[in-house]
Amino acid sequence: MPNDNPIEREHPNDPLHGVTLEAMLTRLVDEYGWDDLASRVRINCFANDPSIKSSLKFLRKTPWARKKVEDLYKATLR
C-alpha cells in the first residue's frame, strides 16, 4: 500500500523528521519520568528542578546533549 503522507515519503528513513524537540522531550518524560530520564541522559536540567521549558532552553544551546536526547528518542521508538 503506498504511503499517503508526503512528509514520510520524502524522508522514510529519518525518524526525527517532522518531530519537534519539545515533542521528543515530552514523549521521553511520559515514557521514563524525569528521574529515569536523568539516569539515562546525564544532564543537570533533567535532575535538578526539571521542566520542559528549562530543558528545551538548554538542549537548544547544547548540541551534544540534544544528540543524546535524539538518540534515546530513536531507541525508544524501536
N, C-alpha and C positions, 0 to 999 in steps of 0.2 A: 504494500500500500504506500503510495507516495506521501511525503511529508508536506502538509499544507501550511506549515508555519515557515514563512520566508526567512526569519532570523535563524532558525535551526537548519534550514537548507544551506544558508551561506556559511555557517560555522558549525558543522555537525560534530567536530571533534573537540570543541572548546567548551567545557562545562561551565566556564566562568562568563562566557559571552552573554551579555544582557542581564547579568546578575550584579546588583549594586553591592558595594561593600557593606552597607547597612543591612541589606537582606541576608548576606552571608553571615554577618555577626549575629543577627537576630536568630537565625536558624541554629547557629552553633550554641548560643546561650540557651535556647529552648531544648536542644539535644543534650547538652552536657551540664548546664548550670555554670555559674561563674567560678566556683571552686574547682571543678573538674577542668574547666577550660583553662584556668590559671596553671594547673599542673601539666596540662598538655602543651600549652604555649606559654613559656616562662617570661611574661612581661608584667610589670607592676600595675599597669592600668587594668588588668584583669584580677589582680589580687588585692589591691588596696582601694576600697571605696569605688568599685566598678560601676560604670554606667555605659550605656550605648553611646551617648554623646561624647563623653571624655575619651572613650576607646576609639571612636571614629576619628577624633581630632588627632590622637597620637598615631594611629595607623596610616592616616593620610600623609603624615610628615615623615614616616619611618618605613622605608621600602623593605628592609629585612624582616620587620615584624609583620607587615602586610603579607609578604610572601609566605610566612609561616601560617598565617590565618587562611590564606587561599589554599595552601597545601592540605591543611586539616579539613577545610570545607570539601575539597575534591575527594579526600579519603572517606569522608562521611557519606558522600553520595553513592559509594560502591556498595 
